[in-house]
Amino acid sequence: MAKPSSITIPTESIGSIPRPVDMIERLAKGDSEDANLAPLYEDAIRDTIER
């Protein structure tokens, strides 16, 4: 039987999705509820799932 390989997904200590640097910078400049940030959240979620 093959040994399962481990998958490493870096996350924050609160267990949320990892945030790319560009997303962190945009969040630091404005409102986290800004609808224009939705694509950044979607990209971060997609990247986490793909990893």
Phi and psi restraints in degrees (value plus and minus 20) as a CYANA .aco file:
   2 ALA   PHI     -95.0   -55.0
   2 ALA   PSI     120.5   160.5
   3 LYS   PHI     -99.0   -59.0
   3 LYS   PSI     108.0   148.0
   4 PRO   PHI     -83.1   -43.1
   4 PRO   PSI     120.1   160.1
   5 SER   PHI    -103.5   -63.5
   5 SER   PSI     128.3   168.3
   6 SER   PHI    -106.3   -66.3
   6 SER   PSI     127.9   167.9
   7 ILE   PHI    -134.8   -94.8
   7 ILE   PSI     109.1   149.1
   8 THR   PHI    -127.9   -87.9
   8 THR   PSI      99.8   139.8
   9 ILE   PHI    -142.4  -102.4
   9 ILE   PSI      91.1   131.1
  10 PRO   PHI     -87.3   -47.3
  10 PRO   PSI     110.4   150.4
  11 THR   PHI    -155.6  -115.6
  11 THR   PSI     150.6   190.6
  12 GLU   PHI    -103.7   -63.7
  12 GLU   PSI     141.4   181.4
  13 SER   PHI     -82.4   -42.4
  13 SER   PSI     -39.5     0.5
  14 ILE   PHI    -107.2   -67.2
  14 ILE   PSI     -20.0    20.0
  15 GLY   PHI      64.0   104.0
  15 GLY   PSI      -7.5    32.5
  16 SER   PHI    -104.9   -64.9
  16 SER   PSI     157.1   197.1
  17 ILE   PHI     -89.0   -49.0
  17 ILE   PSI     128.6   168.6
  18 PRO   PHI     -84.9   -44.9
  18 PRO   PSI     124.5   164.5
  19 ARG   PHI    -132.4   -92.4
  19 ARG   PSI     104.6   144.6
  20 PRO   PHI     -84.7   -44.7
  20 PRO   PSI     138.0   178.0
  21 VAL   PHI     -76.1   -36.1
  21 VAL   PSI     -63.2   -23.2
  22 ASP   PHI     -82.6   -42.6
  22 ASP   PSI     -54.3   -14.3
  23 MET   PHI     -89.5   -49.5
  23 MET   PSI     -62.8   -22.8
  24 ILE   PHI     -80.5   -40.5
  24 ILE   PSI     -63.0   -23.0
  25 GLU   PHI     -84.0   -44.0
  25 GLU   PSI     -62.4   -22.4
  26 ARG   PHI     -85.6   -45.6
  26 ARG   PSI     -59.7   -19.7
  27 LEU   PHI     -86.0   -46.0
  27 LEU   PSI     -54.8   -14.8
  28 ALA   PHI     -88.1   -48.1
  28 ALA   PSI     -45.9    -5.9
  29 LYS   PHI    -107.3   -67.3
  29 LYS   PSI     -36.4     3.6
  30 GLY   PHI    -175.3  -135.3
  30 GLY   PSI    -177.5  -137.5
  31 ASP   PHI    -101.0   -61.0
  31 ASP   PSI     107.5   147.5
  32 SER   PHI     -87.8   -47.8
  32 SER   PSI     -34.1     5.9
  33 GLU   PHI    -113.6   -73.6
  33 GLU   PSI     -16.6    23.4
  34 ASP   PHI     -81.0   -41.0
  34 ASP   PSI     104.4   144.4
  35 ALA   PHI     -81.2   -41.2
  35 ALA   PSI     -45.0    -5.0
  36 ASN   PHI     -88.3   -48.3
  36 ASN   PSI     -33.5     6.5
  37 LEU   PHI    -106.1   -66.1
  37 LEU   PSI     -29.9    10.1
  38 ALA   PHI     -72.3   -32.3
  38 ALA   PSI     -65.5   -25.5
  39 PRO   PHI     -81.5   -41.5
  39 PRO   PSI     -53.6   -13.6
  40 LEU   PHI     -87.1   -47.1
  40 LEU   PSI     -61.5   -21.5
  41 TYR   PHI     -82.9   -42.9
  41 TYR   PSI     -64.4   -24.4
  42 GLU   PHI     -82.5   -42.5
  42 GLU   PSI     -61.2   -21.2
  43 ASP   PHI     -83.6   -43.6
  43 ASP   PSI     -62.1   -22.1
  44 ALA   PHI     -84.6   -44.6
  44 ALA   PSI     -60.9   -20.9
  45 ILE   PHI     -86.2   -46.2
  45 ILE   PSI     -65.8   -25.8
  46 ARG   PHI     -78.7   -38.7
  46 ARG   PSI     -65.3   -25.3
  47 ASP   PHI     -81.1   -41.1
  47 ASP   PSI     -61.9   -21.9
  48 THR   PHI     -82.5   -42.5
  48 THR   PSI     -64.4   -24.4
  49 ILE   PHI     -85.1   -45.1
  49 ILE   PSI     -61.9   -21.9
  50 GLU   PHI     -83.9   -43.9
  50 GLU   PSI     -55.5   -15.5
